[in-house]
Amino acid sequence: MFLRLLAGSVAGAAFIDAPDLSAARPSRLGQTDVDQVRGMARVFAGLDHQVGSGLSAQAVVAQLDSSAQLLHGRFGAETTRLRLFSAVADLADVAGGMCFDAGRHTEAERCFRFAVGAAVEAGDWDMRAKALSGLANLAVHQERPDDALSYAEAALVRADRLDPVVRAVTHSRHARALGSAGRHRENDCLAAVDRARGAFTRTGDEPEWVSYYSPAHLDRDLGRAFLNLALEGGDHTAAQAHLTAAVAGFPDTASRGRTLAIANLAHLTMVRDDPRHAAALGHSALDGLGSIRSDRVAEALRRMRRAGARHNDIPAVRELNHRVLSAV
């Protein structure tokens, strides 16, 4: 599949008719081209983490499409070729995450798969694991637990080769896939959470693309790993503890990550705890929306609203449900 994608357009068919950039392509590609692709990946990733991807998914896919055409170019050294494949894998993973966040799931899967292929070609084990864990997260969101587990466990092949932070991310995604499989995998989910916690160590040598991943991000991911189990009647206190820590750990400025954590916590609290407190959390999530355009945040708020329908006799919940309906 990777070779078929590479032979044509990576993602142009998803959004646009890709322009022919062959005339502008350098006759010989070098480190400057690698650095430019990496730089564009960081710019788009920054937008994604801060405001979501509702307005920028199309742009990143167009950029990926033109960057992937460089892979057909001529290289002065084999090391440069491998670095460019790694950089394009990085951009493809960012594009996959942004399409996922924008609700464009078919395009997201296409980009994630391309990222896996490019990372394998580059020998970049960290990016291979990251892209596979992206596919796992997408499958969880689409309620395909078997596929989620297959992707998450493929990401952990040769986990000894992964940077500690990347290993923690990958274990957290495995935990979430296990949690989505149901209560019969609860002990396995707990074990994966412990592995994620134990792996999270900064060495200073981690890939630049994972530098954003903070303890707050880890708490959010671990809280989300427990979320499905908690909603199905399992112990909800661990999910609440991790999501509460995530909300406290994120900067006070509005961001997609913090708002998503609050929305998840509100949903859980609405189902398993105090609906009045859930309403306060829900209003906080809506207050944090601001310029955020994220289908994942919107879906979390819609799920919270559906859970709150049974508490419509409580004025605070009823007000929240009307506000969610207007907002998303």
N, C-alpha and C positions, 0 to 999 in steps of 0.2 A: 504494500500500500504506500509506503514511504517513497519507493522508487517511482511509482505511478504519479504520485503528487509532484515529485521533483521534476519529472519529465514534462509536466505541464505547468499550470499555475497552482501555487500552494492553496490560496484561498480566494483568488479573484472571482471564481465562479460563484462564491457565496454572496458577494456584495456588488462587485463592479466588473466591468470589462477592463482588464488590466492593460495599461499602456505598454507599448513596446519600448523598453528603455535600453535596448541593445546598442543603439548609437551613442548613448551617453556612458556606457560601461567602460571603465578603464581597461586598457589593453593588458595590463598586468596588475593584479590585486595585491595589496600589501597590508601592513599592520594598521595604517590609517583607516582603511575600509572596515577592518575588524572593530576598531575603536568607535567608528561612527555608528555601526549597528548596535554595539553595546550601549552607547550613549543614548540612542533613540529608545532602546528597551527601558533604560532607567527613567527617561522622561515620561513615557507612557505608564510605567509602573507607579510612578509618583502620583500621577493623575488618578489612577485606579484606586490606590490606597486612600487618597484624600476624599475624592468626590464620587467615586464609583465610575461606571463605564457607559452609562446610558447615552452620553453624547459623544463618546470618543472611540467606541468599538469599531465603527466603520473605518476610521482613520488608521487605527493600528493594523487592521487587516490589509488595507491598501499598502501600508509601509512594509509589512511582512512580505506581501506578494512581490514588491520590487526588490527587497533585500534578498529574497530567496533566489532571484534570477542571477545574483552574483555568484551563486554556488557553481554555475556552469563556466565561470571565468578561468583565466590562466593565473597561476600562482608562481611566485619566485621561489617558494620553498614549501615542502609538504607541511611543515609546522604551521605556516600561515593558512593553508587550506583547512587544517583541522581546527584552528582557532576561529576561522570564519564560520565553519559548521557549528561550533559551540555557541558563537554569538547569535547566529540565526536561530538556533534552538532556544536560546534565552528569549529572543524576541517572540518566537512562536508560542512559548509558554505564557508570556505576558499576554499575547493576543488571545490565547485560549481562555485565560482567566478573565479577561475583559469581556469577551463574548459571553462567557458563562454569566458574569455579573449583569450583563445587559439583557439576559434572557434569550440569547441566540445560541441555543444548545447544539444544533447541528454544526454550526461554524466553530463552536468551542471545541467539540470533539475532533473535528478535522485539524484544527491548529494544535491541539495537545498531541495528537498522533504524529503530526509532522515534527513536533518538538522532540518526541521520543526517538524518531528515526534519525534526525540530525544529531542528537546527543550521542546515540550509539555510534554513528559514523565518526564523530569527534572523539570517542572514547571518554566522554564526560559523564561519569557515573552519577555525580551529584544532580546534574540537570536531567538525566534520564529518570532518576527517582522522583524529582520534583514534578516532571510532566506526567508520569504515571500516577502520582498521587493526586494530580489535578483531575485526571480521568476518573479516579476513585471518588473524589468529592462530587463530580458531576453526576456519577451514577447514583450516589446516595441521594442527591437532590431529586433525581428522577425516579427514586424508589425502585432501584434495580440493585438490591443488596448483594446478589451473587456476583454480578459484574464488578461491583465496588470492591468486594473482597479479592477478586482475581487481580484487579489492577493494583490494589494496595499491597498485596503479597508479592506481586511481580516487582514492585518498587523496592522491596526489601531484599531482593536477591543481591548477594555480596554487600550486605549492609556494613561490613567491616571497611569497605572502601569509601564510605560516605563521611563527609565532614560532620562533627557532632551536632551542629545546629540543624543541618539538613536531615540527619538521622532522627532528631527529635521531631521535626516536621513530618517525616515519613511515618514514624510510629504513631503520631497523633492522628494522621489520616487513616491509618490501619485501625486505630481504636474507634474512630467514627464509623468506619465500614462495619466493624464487629458490632457496634451498638445498633446500627441500622438493621442488622440481621435478626434481632429479636432477643428476648430474655434468655434463651438457651445459650447465647454466647456472652452473657454478662460477665462471667469470670474471665473469659479471654479478653474482653474489653478492658476490664480492670488491670489485667497484666500488661496490656499494650500501653495503657495510660502510665503505668509505673515505668515502663521502658522509655517512654517519651520524656518523662520527668528526669530520669537518670541520665539520658543522653544529652540534655540541653546544657552545653558548656561552650563558652566563647573562647577560642584560642587565638583570635586575631588573624587566622589564615582562612577563614570561611569565605566562600565566594561573595563577591560584591552584591549579587542579586538577593542574597538572603540576609543582608545587613539590617533590613527593616524589621526582622522578626525578633520581637521583644518578649520578655516574660508575660506581658499582657496578651500578646498574640497567642502564646502557648496556652495561657489560661482560657482564653476564648475558645480555642480549638478543643481543649480537653473538656470544657463545659458542653460544647456541642456534641462531643463524643458520647457523653452521658445523657444528652437531651432526649433522644428517642426512647431509651430505656426508662427514663423518668416519666415521660408522657404515657408510657404503657403500664405504669404502676410500680416500677422499680424505685429504689431509693433516690429521692430527688435532691437530697441535701448536698451531695457531691457536685451535681450539676450547678446548683445554686451557688455554692461556694466558689467554684471556678469562674462562673460568669460574673459574679459580684466582684471578685478580684480583678478580672479583666476590665470591667467598667472603671474601677478605681485606678487601675494601672495605666490606662490610655490617657493621653493628654486631654485637658478639658476642652480644647478646641474640637469642633465637630469634625468627625471623620467617619468614613464608611465602616471601619472596623469597630469603633466604639458604638456607633448607632446600631449595628447589627447585633452586638453583644447585649445591648439594652433591650432590643426587640425580642431576642431569644429568651432573656431573663423574664421579661414581662409575660411572654407566652407561657413559660413554665410556671410562673407564679400564679397566673390566671387559672391554670389547670389543677395545680397541686397544693396551692397555699392560699394566700389572702387576696381575693379579687380586688379589694380596694387598694392594696399596695401595688398590685399588678396595673391598675389604672394609672397610678402615679408614675410608674415606670414607663407605661405606654405613652403618656403625655411627654415624658422626658425624651423618649425616642423620637416622637414627632417634632418636638422642639429642635432636636439635633439634625433634622433632615436638611434644612437650609438648601444648599446647592447640590446636595447629594442626589445622584440619579443612579439608582441601583435596583435592579429587578429582584435581587436576593433580599435586600432590606424590605422592599415592598411586599414580597411574599411572606416574610416573617411577620410583618404587621398584619397582613390579611389572615394568617393563621391565628394570631393573637385575637383578632376580632371574632373569628369563628368560635374560638374557645370562650370568648366573653359573651356570646349570644345567650348562654344559659344564665348569665347574671345580669340580664338587662333590667331587672327590678332594682338594681343598685344604681342610683343616679350618676355616680362618678364613672361607672363602667358604661352606662348608656351614652354619656357624653363622649367618652373615648371612642366608642364604636362609631358614632356619627362622624367624629373627626377623622378617624381612619378611612371611612368610606369616602369622605371628601378629598383626602390627601392622596390616596393610592387606588 
